[in-house]
Amino acid sequence: MTSQLVLDSWAILSWLQGEPGGALVRDLLSWAEGDEEVEERVKARLGGELSRPKISISLINLGEVFYILGRRIGEKGARETIEEIRASAIEVVPVSEELIFQAASLKIKYPIAYADGFALATAIAQGGTLVTGDPELKDVKEVPILWIGE
C-alpha cells in the first residue's frame, strides 16, 4: 500500500458519522496532520511498513459529500463541514479533462456511480490507494483498495 491515500465519499461520510470504518479514516487523518500517537495504532491495524500518509479527495467527491450532508443537516451545516475538511490535511484534487474521461471510462467498465469513477480516477492519477467501504467498488482492479467497511 502506498502512502498516497485517496478518500471517496463513503470514507469521508463514515468518518464524519463516527461509523466503525471511520475510526481508521480519523486515525489516518490525525497521522497525516502530524499526530505520532496514532501511528502505531494505524500500523498495527494495517501491518507492513507504512510512512505518514498523504491524503486527498477529488473535488467531485467533496461535492458529493456536500450534497449528502446538505440533505441531512442543511446547507449551512454542510458548508461548515466542507470548510473544516478543506482546512484539514486532505488535499482537494481539481478536476481536469483527463480525469473526467478517465472517470467516464471506469463508469463504462464497472457498474459504479459516476462520482465513484472520480475517486478511482484520482487514485490512478496519483498512484495511490483508494480508501472506501463502498461495496460497488469490490470488483475494481485498477488500484489497491484499503477496505474500511465490514
ABEGO torsion letter per residue (X at the ends): XBABBBBBAAAAAAAAAGBAAAAAAAAAAAAAAGBAAAAAAAAAAAEEBBBBBBBBBBAAAAAAAAAAAAAAAEAAAAAAAAAAAAABABBBBBBBAAAAAAAAAAAAABBBBAAAAAAAAAAAAAGBBBBBABAAAAABAABBBBBABX
